[in-house]
Structures are given as structure tokens and as C-alpha cells.
Amino acid sequence: MFMAEAFQPYFVLIVLSLTFALIYLEVLRPSVSFLLAVLIFTITGILDTEHVLAGFSNSSIAVIILLIVITAAIRKNYKIELIFDLVFKKAKTYRNFLIRMMAQVAILSAMINNTAVVALMTPYVYNYGRKNNIAPSKLLIPLSYATIMGGMLTLIGTSTTLVLNGFITEAGLHEIRFNDLIFIGSAVTITGIAFIVFIGFKLLPNHTDTLQDFSKNKRNYLIETWLDKNSPLINQTVIEAGLRNLQGVYLVEIQRQGQMISPITPHEILQKDDVLFFAGDTTNIMDLINEQKGLILPEKASDYHQDKTEVIEAVVAGFSSIIGKTVKESNFRNRYDAAIIAIHRNGEKISGKIGDIEINPGDVLLLFTGKDFGNRVELYKDIYVINKVREIAEPGRKKYYAIGLILLGSIVLLITKGLALFPSLLIIFTIMVGFGLISVQDIRRELDFNLIGILVFSLAIGQAMILSGAGVMVAEWLIGLLSPFGRTAILIGLILITNLLTSLIGNVGAVSITFPIALGIGQSMGIDPSPYFLGIAYAASAAFITPFSYQTNLLVYGPGGYNLKDFVRIGVPVTLIYLTVAFLALLVLYNKVFIPM
């Protein structure tokens, strides 16, 4: 089915509006919403197969994947946390850490690609928050925003300026001036950080970490036990069996011949084949089972022998594929080589047989695990193991040589621009694989396929905006509306439309659409187009309102437990301040261009 070209721009804008509404209202996951939009564009002929699949071979996405894997390997093999601890050791309060972290990552992002900075810093910032009773959601958006701001201090800090500078040189014009970037970039970075540290932090969500919730509410665990046929408790009352006043655990209900008995009186007589449900913390529950009272775990859990298994606590991830299924329906044992023996749900009473309980996001599971459990967790990424300690071995001599080569390669290839970012990272990746710093399991564990899906589909959506003419239509409409009011109004219009496009299709797509418009305006008026180009650059980099508009936002989206509303709440005021400061700085630098006509 193909749609007439005249209607395509309007159709694309309508579909995108509905897509973001579904995401904002949390009706669908972002990756599913984007996939649905791409599917609609493909069915209607706006996109073809080549455009949809182009994202899988896109160098920018490949760069992000390599950065995630490389930084994860560095964290795994080298104690870089010691360096971060040294840098932030004087940060004793939330605000103190926030200002130090944002200032330093902003400066670092001016010299190194900002996506790499976020990929490296996210685990440390997340763990710092947990250790200091600060919700990670209070820290990770500022981390992303600081790298975006700092990336605009120099030409190499972000892809926005690199892409735009390429367009400018292709048009035969002078490159973006270093002094302009330093002046405007410093103004927006200092102002943006100051706003977040002293005012904007109040707008950041306070999503309580699921693992911290668990540690404070262990008594809501529910465990299912059976009375063994030879149990000495059979035909005894609850009080005679010693199950009335247990320490740290209590009997909540009994299932007998398909019927639930609750509440349980002290004189209830226990019968053969009764299923007893206890609530309490893990230690006391396990002690109860080991007291030789004839209480046993369900058959599936009992199959795990003590000398071959571990008792593990794990939390169900927010985007887990097992959410909404009962334990039995999830085929949990075969999937994970583990049996669920207890479930904890914060602040909510749960009852019934473990196999019949529907799994919710944030549920904490007590598991008996087999030897392949660790590999299965890394493969499926549906659950996170709680308090799992991974030993970090001291790197041997070969690994020291490897890191030396990696650092040397990074310095030579990236700073001197001997190679583009992608081949440079590919060389580093190859060296790390050769020295055993990266394994297949590392790659499977670290790659978030929801993130990759969003990146790929967002590129396809950007193509739909470009191919349908929707982006150009909106841009030309706004510029035409403002052009009668002079050069300053045109600059405002370019900034606004570029930032809107950035929120919808990303910075590269936004620059691709608005650059030829800015170039044409400058040529038709016979003026220096530099302030318009810079206005585009800073507007395209102000990717604060949605998590999908820039890679660094997506990298913190999952760890921070964010949703679209969280980014809109803090992103709108940050964007307004950022763009206002950039606009005023441009008026100061290019005051001669903006003399009233």
C-alpha cells in the first residue's frame, strides 16, 4: 500500500505524535512503539526495506556498541573505580558530588567523545548513589546532560559539530571557529550545570532503587513448603508443632485439597499433603526448612542438591519478558537452570502457590540455582542478581602491555585524527579480544538489545521525516512565519525548529534538514551565515527533552529507571535556559549581523 506524496508529511507527523503519546503515557515500551511506527511507514511505502535495515549497518550505532563493550571490559579487568574514588573522595554531600561530577565530565567530554564518557561513568555513578543512599535517578540524567553540554566546547566533543562542520566545508565555507565554540560552549555549560545543581535537581525523579527497597522490606517474602509424608508435624495443631511464634517468620496460610485456609488459628490441625506458606526473611526461612520438622521445598526446588547449588536472590527487570506470566508459564526452571522457592513483593501481600503467582516488575526472587544459572542470566537479561560479587583479578603483565597499547592507540588515532572514531575503536576492540580482555559472554552480558532497537528504529524514523518532506515542511513553515521580522527572528526560528527536530529524529537528522535552509538564508541575504550555523549546532546538541534524541540519554535511561515524563520534566527548563544563553551569546559575538534591517 502506497500513499500519495502530498499526504506523506502530514501522515508522518501524525504517526510520530501518536508514537510519543504512547511512550509518554507508558502504554507501550519505547522500542515497541518505535518498531510499530517503522512498520506503519514501511506498509504505507514511506520507507523501503533498505532504509529500515540501514540502521543495522550504521557506523554511529556500531560506535556505541563498541564503546559499551570496550568500557565494560576496562571496568571488568582494571580497577578504574580507584581513580574515580580519588577524584570524588572530597564529595561528602549529594550537591557536592553533583557539581564535581558534572563539571569534570563536561571538561572530559570536550576532549573525548561524550558517549564514551557516559558509557564509562554510568556504573560508577550508579553505585555511588546506592552506596550513599542517593537514588541513581538523581544522578544519571545530570551525567548525560553534563556530557552533552561539555561536548559543545570543542569541535571533537560531539557528533553534532563534526557533522555540521563537514557540511560547511563541503559547501566551500570556513570551518567552525574554535573561539566561538569555547565562548558559547562555556556559557551554556556553566549556566546549565549551575541550574541543575542549585534549582533543577528538584525536578529530577526520585526512583527508589529496587534493591534498596528489598533490603528494607525482607519480611514480605513468601515461601511455599510441603509437609513430608513422614513429618512429625502431621496431626499436630499449629501451636503444638511450634509454628505459632517463630522468630522472623510466620505461617500465613495453608492449602488443603485445593482450598486456602487463612487466617490460621493456633488450634488448626496439620494434615498430610498440606502445603504451608510462610512469610519472613531469607535467613529464618532457610533455618526453618533445615530444622528437621518434615517441611520440604516443592519437588522442582528439591531436585537441586546442596553440594551443586547456590541460594541466590534476584530482582525482575523492568522490561523483562517474563512479566505478566505465572512462574509456571514462564518456564523459569528450564530457562534459567534455577527454581524459585520464594517471592518478595515490596509493600504488597501475595498468596497462593509459587507456580501460580504472576510475576511483576521489581519482584525479588529467592532461587536455588544450577551450574548454568550465571550464563543464562547474562543471556536473557530478564533478572538481575542481587549482591553478586564479581572478583576482579589483578591484570597480569600481558594485560598491562595491552592497556598500554590501547591507550597509545587511543591517543594517536583519536587525537591526531589519524583514523575516524569507528576504525579506531575497532582496532582497540581487536587488541582487547586478542589479550583476552573481552569474551563472548562479556558481549552478551553488556549489550542491551532494547537500546539497540531504539537506536536502529529512531534512524529509520529520521529517514521517514526526511524522505516524506515532513522535516523540511515544518522548517520552511516556521522560517517563513518569522522571516518578515528580521534576522534575529530567523535565528530564533532556526534554533526552535532544529531543537524540535532533534527531539524527534536526533541531532544528525536535524542538522541535515536545517543546514541547507540556513545556508540558503545567508546567501539570499548576502550575510555571514556563521551565526545561523552555530545556532543550528547548539540547538541540535540540546537533546534534553527526550531520552531517544541522543545516545547518552539512552545509555542512562535503563539504569536510572527513567520514563519519558522524567526527561520532559527536567529537560524542558534545561533546554530553555541552554538555548536562551546560546542565543544571547550569538548576539554578542555577531552583533553586526543582527543590526535591525
Secondary structure by P-SEA (a helix, b strand, c coil): ccccccaaaaaaaaaaaaaaaaaaaccccaaaaaaaaaaaaaaaccccccccccccccaaaaaaaaaaaaaaaaaacccaaaaaaaaccccccaaaaaaaaaaaaaaaaacccaaaaaaacaaaaaaaaaaacccccccaaaaaaaaaaaaaccccccaaaaaaaaaaaaaccccccaaaaaaaaaaaaaaaaaaaaccccccccccccaaaaaaaccccbbbbbbbcccccccccccccccccccccccccccccccccccccccccccccbbbbbbbccaaaaaaaaaccccccccccccccccccccbbbbbbcccccccccccccccccccccccccccccccccccccccccccccccccccccccaaaaaaaaccccccccbbbbbccccaaaaaaaaaaaaaaaaccccccccaaaaaaaaaaaaaaaccccaaaaaacccaaaaaaaaaaaaaaaaaaaaaaaaaaaaaaaaacccccaaaaaaaaaaaaaaaaacccaaaaaacaaaaaaaaaaaacccaaaaaaaaaaaaacccccccccaaaaaacccccccaaaaaaaaaaaaaaaaaaaaaaaaaacccccccc
